Amino acid sequence: MKTIKNLTFKSDFGCIAYDKYIPDTPKGVVIQIAHGMIEHKERYEWLCKSFAQAGYHVFINDHRGHGESILGEVTWGEMGQNGFEKAVKDMLDLRMIISKELPSYKLVLLGHSMGSLLSRRFLQLYEDKIDALILSGTPTPNPFLGFGVVLFRIMDKLGVRSSPKIGDLFSFNAKFKALYKNKNNPLKNYWSCSDENVVKAYLEDPKCRFRFTLNSFANLFEGMKKVFSPYPHKPAKPELPILFISGSEDVCGNFGKGVQKAYNHLLSQGYNNTSLKIFQDARHEIFNEPLKMEYLDFTFQWLKDKNL
């Protein structure tokens, strides 16, 4: 296996960094990964290597305003104007790079958390560019999306770049506090993973120690509204294999209920080859949980069943 890191391509918002993992014995399938909010591609290194060792080519980029995809005015947490849509376009640009390098290969798009929302938007816009879709830890629809967008836009115009209190209000920290209110001094972000070493590493990672700007929050919420809205057309590929995977203790997915809504939404839009798997007792970061190899084996079997 060969790894090439921090390659770049140009965007309207600076350069986008990406890594690629090349297997020794290729299967003829690429896994393109979209990471989550306030993290970076290096957190997926073990997963990328696992896929590559199984014969898959793997490509993963840092979203704009994350990881190495920053420069000058492009800082951590700021995705720019219309940043959600532009991040999807960045994913398309990476897809085009993959097509040039590996023109005959099939492509599986795997998105985690915010990356799953970006991937679902990718499905809406560029369905013909993928051969399968895996959605990990997809968030539940927030009933205050519209209000949040208006509030964030007003505060942004008033010069408030970020607000930890408002960010907490519209994130999962409130649910986290309620869930672990009886636990002595729980780690911040403990809701994300039951492996304390993973949580500690995240909290100590300088590339994960920033806040989303209010503009980026507004862009994310606008994107989430689009993702959960009716599609403008019937799917051209209704048999496209789609897999939702999440944990029963995932606060982000409302303990499976929100994931079920997302699953039902895609079924209602005409995607009839869609599957849902909830792993008992697992938290948000499925592929960082103590039983991550079991969950990865499930994913491998699903890919095999879909001839991928």
C-alpha positions as CSV (number, residue, x, y, z in Angstrom):
1,M,0.0,0.0,0.0
2,K,1.2,3.5,-0.8
3,T,0.1,6.7,0.8
4,I,0.4,10.2,-0.8
5,K,-0.5,13.1,1.5
6,N,-1.4,16.8,1.2
7,L,-1.9,17.0,-2.6
8,T,-3.9,20.0,-3.5
9,F,-6.3,21.5,-6.0
10,K,-7.5,25.0,-6.4
11,S,-10.9,26.3,-5.4
12,D,-12.5,29.7,-5.1
13,F,-11.5,29.7,-1.4
14,G,-7.9,28.8,-1.5
15,C,-6.4,25.3,-2.1
16,I,-8.1,22.1,-1.0
17,A,-5.8,19.5,0.5
18,Y,-6.4,15.8,-0.1
19,D,-4.7,12.4,0.5
20,K,-4.8,9.2,-1.5
21,Y,-4.2,5.6,-0.5
22,I,-3.2,3.2,-3.2
23,P,-3.7,-0.6,-2.6
24,D,-1.2,-3.2,-3.6
25,T,-3.9,-5.3,-5.2
26,P,-6.7,-3.0,-6.6
27,K,-10.3,-4.1,-6.7
28,G,-11.3,-1.4,-9.3
29,V,-13.3,0.6,-6.7
30,V,-12.6,4.0,-5.1
31,I,-13.8,5.1,-1.7
32,Q,-14.1,8.9,-1.5
33,I,-14.5,10.1,2.1
34,A,-16.1,13.3,3.3
35,H,-15.2,14.0,7.0
36,G,-17.3,15.7,9.6
37,M,-17.5,19.2,11.2
38,I,-14.5,20.6,13.1
39,E,-12.2,17.7,12.3
40,H,-9.8,16.7,9.5
41,K,-8.8,14.0,7.1
42,E,-5.9,12.6,9.4
43,R,-8.5,11.4,11.9
44,Y,-9.6,8.8,9.2
45,E,-6.1,7.5,8.5
46,W,-6.7,4.1,10.0
47,L,-10.0,3.8,8.1
48,C,-8.4,4.8,4.8
49,K,-5.6,2.3,5.4
50,S,-8.1,-0.5,6.2
51,F,-9.9,0.1,3.0
52,A,-6.7,0.2,1.0
53,Q,-5.5,-3.0,2.6
54,A,-8.8,-4.6,1.4
55,G,-8.0,-3.5,-2.2
56,Y,-9.8,-0.1,-2.4
57,H,-8.3,3.1,-3.6
58,V,-9.1,5.8,-1.1
59,F,-9.3,9.6,-1.5
60,I,-10.1,12.0,1.2
61,N,-10.0,15.8,1.3
62,D,-10.0,18.4,4.1
63,H,-13.2,20.5,3.6
64,R,-12.6,24.2,3.2
65,G,-11.9,25.8,6.6
66,H,-10.7,22.5,8.0
67,G,-7.3,20.8,8.4
68,E,-4.9,21.8,5.7
69,S,-7.5,23.5,3.5
70,I,-6.7,26.9,5.0
71,L,-4.6,29.8,3.9
72,G,-4.5,33.5,4.7
73,E,-8.0,34.7,5.2
74,V,-9.3,31.1,4.9
75,T,-9.1,30.1,8.6
76,W,-10.4,27.2,10.6
77,G,-14.1,27.3,11.0
78,E,-14.8,29.6,8.1
79,M,-16.2,28.0,5.0
80,G,-16.9,31.2,3.1
81,Q,-20.1,32.5,1.5
82,N,-22.3,29.7,0.3
83,G,-19.7,27.5,1.9
84,F,-21.9,24.3,2.2
85,E,-22.6,24.3,-1.5
86,K,-19.0,25.2,-2.4
87,A,-17.8,22.3,-0.2
88,V,-20.0,20.0,-2.3
89,K,-18.4,21.4,-5.4
90,D,-15.0,20.7,-3.9
91,M,-16.0,17.1,-3.5
92,L,-17.0,17.1,-7.2
93,D,-13.7,18.5,-8.2
94,L,-11.9,15.7,-6.3
95,R,-14.3,13.3,-8.0
96,M,-13.1,14.7,-11.4
97,I,-9.5,14.2,-10.4
98,I,-10.3,10.6,-9.5
99,S,-12.0,10.1,-12.8
100,K,-8.9,11.3,-14.7
101,E,-6.6,9.0,-12.7
102,L,-8.9,6.0,-12.6
103,P,-11.4,6.4,-15.4
104,S,-12.8,2.8,-15.3
105,Y,-13.2,2.6,-11.5
106,K,-16.5,2.6,-9.7
107,L,-16.8,5.1,-6.8
108,V,-18.4,4.8,-3.4
109,L,-19.0,8.1,-1.6
110,L,-18.7,7.7,2.2
111,G,-19.7,10.7,4.3
112,H,-19.6,11.0,8.1
113,S,-21.8,13.5,10.2
114,M,-21.6,16.8,8.4
115,G,-19.9,14.9,5.6
116,S,-23.0,12.8,5.3
117,L,-25.0,15.9,4.7
118,L,-22.6,17.1,2.1
119,S,-22.8,13.6,0.5
120,R,-26.6,13.7,0.5
121,R,-26.4,17.1,-1.3
122,F,-23.9,15.6,-3.7
123,L,-26.5,12.8,-4.4
124,Q,-29.1,15.5,-5.2
125,L,-26.8,17.3,-7.6
126,Y,-24.4,14.8,-9.0
127,E,-26.1,11.4,-8.7
128,D,-24.5,10.2,-11.9
129,K,-21.0,10.6,-10.5
130,I,-21.3,7.8,-7.8
131,D,-22.0,4.1,-7.8
132,A,-22.9,3.7,-4.1
133,L,-23.3,5.9,-1.0
134,I,-22.5,5.2,2.7
135,L,-23.8,7.6,5.3
136,S,-22.3,7.4,8.7
137,G,-23.7,9.2,11.8
138,T,-26.0,11.4,9.7
139,P,-27.6,14.2,11.8
140,T,-31.2,14.5,12.7
141,P,-33.2,17.4,11.2
142,N,-33.2,20.4,13.5
143,P,-36.7,22.0,14.0
144,F,-35.0,25.4,14.4
145,L,-33.1,25.4,11.1
146,G,-35.0,28.4,9.7
147,F,-34.7,30.4,12.9
148,G,-31.1,29.5,13.2
149,V,-30.2,30.7,9.7
150,V,-32.0,34.1,10.3
151,L,-30.3,34.6,13.7
152,F,-26.8,33.7,12.4
153,R,-27.2,36.0,9.4
154,I,-28.3,38.9,11.6
155,M,-25.4,38.4,14.1
156,D,-22.9,38.0,11.3
157,K,-24.0,41.3,9.8
158,L,-23.5,42.9,13.3
159,G,-19.9,41.7,13.3
160,V,-20.3,38.8,15.6
161,R,-18.0,36.1,14.0
162,S,-18.7,33.3,16.4
163,S,-20.5,32.6,19.6
164,P,-19.9,29.6,21.8
165,K,-23.2,29.9,23.7
166,I,-25.2,30.1,20.5
167,G,-23.2,27.4,18.9
168,D,-23.9,25.1,21.8
169,L,-27.6,26.0,21.6
170,F,-27.8,24.7,18.1
171,S,-25.4,21.8,18.4
172,F,-25.5,18.7,20.5
173,N,-23.9,19.9,23.7
174,A,-27.2,20.5,25.4
175,K,-28.3,16.9,24.7
176,F,-24.9,15.8,25.8
177,K,-25.2,17.5,29.2
178,A,-28.6,16.1,29.8
179,L,-27.4,12.6,28.8
180,Y,-24.4,12.6,31.1
181,K,-25.7,14.8,33.9
182,N,-25.2,12.0,36.5
183,K,-21.6,11.2,35.3
184,N,-18.8,12.8,37.3
185,N,-16.9,15.4,35.3
186,P,-17.6,13.9,31.8
187,L,-15.2,14.7,29.1
188,K,-16.4,17.4,26.7
189,N,-17.5,15.6,23.5
190,Y,-17.8,12.3,25.3
191,W,-21.1,11.8,23.4
192,S,-19.1,11.4,20.2
193,C,-17.3,8.2,21.2
194,S,-17.2,5.7,24.0
195,D,-13.4,5.3,23.7
196,E,-12.0,8.0,26.1
197,N,-8.6,7.9,24.4
198,V,-10.3,8.9,21.1
199,V,-12.1,11.8,22.8
200,K,-9.0,13.0,24.6
201,A,-7.0,12.8,21.4
202,Y,-9.7,14.9,19.7
203,L,-9.7,17.5,22.4
204,E,-5.9,17.8,22.3
205,D,-5.7,18.0,18.5
206,P,-4.9,21.5,17.5
207,K,-6.7,21.0,14.2
208,C,-9.9,20.3,16.1
209,R,-9.7,23.2,18.6
210,F,-11.7,25.9,16.8
211,R,-15.3,27.0,16.5
212,F,-17.5,27.2,13.5
213,T,-18.3,30.8,12.5
214,L,-21.9,32.0,12.5
215,N,-21.7,32.3,8.7
216,S,-20.6,28.6,8.5
217,F,-23.4,27.6,10.8
218,A,-25.9,29.4,8.6
219,N,-24.5,27.7,5.5
220,L,-24.7,24.3,7.2
221,F,-28.3,24.9,8.3
222,E,-29.3,26.1,4.8
223,G,-27.7,22.9,3.4
224,M,-29.5,20.7,5.8
225,K,-32.8,22.3,4.8
226,K,-32.0,21.4,1.1
227,V,-31.0,17.9,2.0
228,F,-34.3,17.2,3.8
229,S,-36.4,18.9,1.1
230,P,-38.2,17.0,-1.7
231,Y,-35.9,16.4,-4.6
232,P,-36.6,18.4,-7.8
233,H,-36.6,15.3,-10.0
234,K,-37.0,11.5,-9.7
235,P,-33.7,9.6,-9.3
236,A,-32.0,8.6,-12.5
237,K,-30.5,5.7,-10.6
238,P,-33.2,4.5,-8.2
239,E,-31.3,1.2,-7.6
240,L,-28.2,3.1,-6.4
241,P,-26.9,1.2,-3.3
242,I,-27.2,3.4,-0.2
243,L,-26.3,2.4,3.3
244,F,-27.1,4.4,6.5
245,I,-25.0,3.3,9.5
246,S,-25.3,4.8,13.0
247,G,-25.2,4.0,16.7
248,S,-28.2,3.6,19.0
249,E,-26.4,6.0,21.4
250,D,-25.6,8.6,18.8
251,V,-26.9,11.9,20.1
252,C,-26.3,13.5,16.7
253,G,-28.8,11.1,15.1
254,N,-31.3,11.4,18.0
255,F,-30.5,7.8,19.1
256,G,-31.5,6.3,15.7
257,K,-34.7,8.3,15.3
258,G,-33.2,11.0,13.2
259,V,-31.3,8.5,11.0
260,Q,-34.6,6.6,10.5
261,K,-36.1,9.9,9.2
262,A,-33.2,10.4,6.8
263,Y,-33.6,6.8,5.6
264,N,-37.3,7.3,5.1
265,H,-36.7,10.5,3.2
266,L,-34.5,8.9,0.6
267,L,-37.0,6.0,0.2
268,S,-39.7,8.6,-0.4
269,Q,-37.6,10.2,-3.1
270,G,-37.4,7.0,-5.0
271,Y,-34.2,5.3,-3.9
272,N,-35.4,1.7,-3.4
273,N,-32.0,0.1,-2.7
274,T,-31.5,1.8,0.6
275,S,-30.5,0.0,3.8
276,L,-30.3,1.1,7.5
277,K,-28.1,-0.4,10.2
278,I,-28.1,0.8,13.8
279,F,-25.3,-0.7,16.0
280,Q,-26.4,-1.3,19.5
281,D,-24.8,0.9,22.2
282,A,-22.5,2.6,19.6
283,R,-22.0,6.4,19.7
284,H,-21.5,9.0,17.0
285,E,-18.1,8.1,15.6
286,I,-18.9,4.6,14.5
287,F,-15.4,4.0,13.0
288,N,-13.7,5.1,16.2
289,E,-15.7,2.9,18.6
290,P,-14.2,0.0,20.5
291,L,-16.0,-2.4,18.2
292,K,-15.0,-0.4,15.1
293,M,-13.6,-3.5,13.3
294,E,-16.9,-5.3,13.7
295,Y,-18.7,-2.3,12.1
296,L,-16.0,-2.1,9.4
297,D,-16.5,-5.8,8.6
298,F,-20.2,-5.2,8.3
299,T,-19.4,-2.4,5.8
300,F,-17.1,-4.7,3.8
301,Q,-19.8,-7.3,3.6
302,W,-22.3,-4.7,2.4
303,L,-19.8,-3.6,-0.3
304,K,-19.2,-7.2,-1.3
305,D,-23.0,-7.9,-1.5
306,K,-23.3,-4.9,-3.9
307,N,-20.4,-6.2,-6.0
308,L,-18.2,-3.4,-5.0
